[in-house]
Amino acid sequence: MRIIVPIKQVPETGAVKMDEATGTMIREGVEAIVNPLDLYGLELAIALREAAGQDGAEVVTISMGPPKADKAIREAIAMGCDRGVLISHRAFAGSDTWATSYALSAAIAKLSPFDLIVCGERATDGDTGQVGPGIAAFCDLPVVTYVSKLRGIDGGRMIVERLVEDGHEVLEVDLPAVITVVKEIGDPRLPTLRGKQRARAADVPVWGPDDMDVEPDKLGLDGSPTRVVKIHKPTVARECEKLAAGDEESAAAASDRVVEFLKEKHLI
Ligand SMILES: Cc1cc2nc3c(=O)[nH]c(=O)nc-3n(C[C@H](O)[C@H](O)[C@H](O)COP(=O)(O)OP(=O)(O)OC[C@H]3O[C@@H](n4cnc5c(N)ncnc54)[C@H](O)[C@@H]3O)c2cc1C
């Protein structure tokens, strides 16, 4: 069994800054970490390998990003991944979610055969949640998003619970498949000292366009069908009316005013 876990390196801070002129993220000068939601995907994959027994089961992580994303791969290996591949080349720069999914799916094809691809629910910076389903589309695989529990995996099929607004759906899916997982799937483990030593010594190959079966015009900014045209923070306008209600008389006046206000807004 081979499980592939795509992980993204994201800025440590939740307050992502954007370059308003180019519409791209400002990543310089910000500490980078593994997307926290991807740790849950890593945990599931490692736990599945453990349950399958060490023989013949393998967890491979991949990340597309700048050379410093090598650190994210090593963190995943320290957690328990068997190996990792970094997808990095200036040809990938400026990729939108479509071009990112395309490049990652080409890397995944090169890692064939595999049984399962486990993505995080979303990345804390781009925040679209599109890359998991995008990979599934390019690889022509079934996809289940928001998986909160794996009930069983056997004989080329998997039964999962999927988080929906008012509860859970139970789905059976043929393997190989792509799933994106939510936090309920299980708390990620911490890296061990042995894992850290293994990660330091690990060989992390870097693949560029020449290492994969890709069409160059589908990569990077030029290959991206979407553009960030404008970025702006919405201005939140709050009109406030303070009502004093310190004694019986002013409390009565205040409640009259509240009723009047709700009527004005056609809320009652
Ligand atoms: C219109 C548009 C233009 C953009 N232009 C630029 C740009 O010019 N420069 C720039 O730096 N960024 C750009 N981005 C952002 C960048 O392309 C996205 O961050 C990237 O496509 C991943 O999308 P996301 O962050 O929304 O991930 P999500 O779809 O929210 O991530 C879901 C899951 O997919 C996997 N995943 C996502 N990204 C990766 C990755 N890179 N490697 C491995 N696994 C991954 C992880 O498992 C993750 O949990 C752009 C995005 C858009 C929408």
The ligand as an ORCA input file, in Angstrom:
! r2SCAN-3c Opt
* xyz 0 1
  C      -5.980     33.233     -8.805
  C      -4.822     32.793     -7.974
  C      -3.541     33.235     -8.271
  C      -2.463     32.880     -7.468
  N      -1.237     33.358     -7.755
  C      -0.210     33.063     -6.938
  C       1.059     33.596     -7.151
  O       1.261     34.338     -8.111
  N       2.074     33.287     -6.295
  C       1.852     32.469     -5.242
  O       2.784     32.223     -4.479
  N       0.659     31.925     -5.008
  C      -0.393     32.200     -5.818
  N      -1.612     31.696     -5.565
  C      -1.755     30.833     -4.426
  C      -1.310     29.421     -4.736
  O      -1.475     29.028     -6.033
  C      -2.132     28.568     -3.865
  O      -1.651     28.775     -2.584
  C      -2.005     27.137     -4.242
  O      -2.570     26.936     -5.514
  C      -2.689     26.259     -3.258
  O      -3.997     26.684     -3.068
  P      -4.490     26.909     -1.621
  O      -3.442     27.582     -0.834
  O      -5.821     27.532     -1.683
  O      -4.558     25.399     -1.103
  P      -5.827     24.561     -0.733
  O      -6.516     24.109     -1.959
  O      -6.636     25.272      0.309
  O      -5.040     23.316     -0.078
  C      -5.717     22.087      0.145
  C      -4.686     21.004      0.292
  O      -3.997     20.795     -0.934
  C      -2.639     20.465     -0.695
  N      -1.780     21.522     -1.265
  C      -2.114     22.795     -1.566
  N      -1.064     23.442     -2.096
  C      -0.042     22.569     -2.126
  C       1.313     22.642     -2.544
  N       1.837     23.739     -3.057
  N       2.093     21.534     -2.428
  C       1.579     20.380     -1.921
  N       0.298     20.250     -1.506
  C      -0.497     21.332     -1.600
  C      -2.488     20.368      0.820
  O      -2.765     19.042      1.205
  C      -3.588     21.286      1.316
  O      -4.033     21.023      2.620
  C      -2.691     32.035     -6.359
  C      -3.974     31.549     -6.080
  C      -5.039     31.918     -6.864
  C      -6.412     31.404     -6.524
*
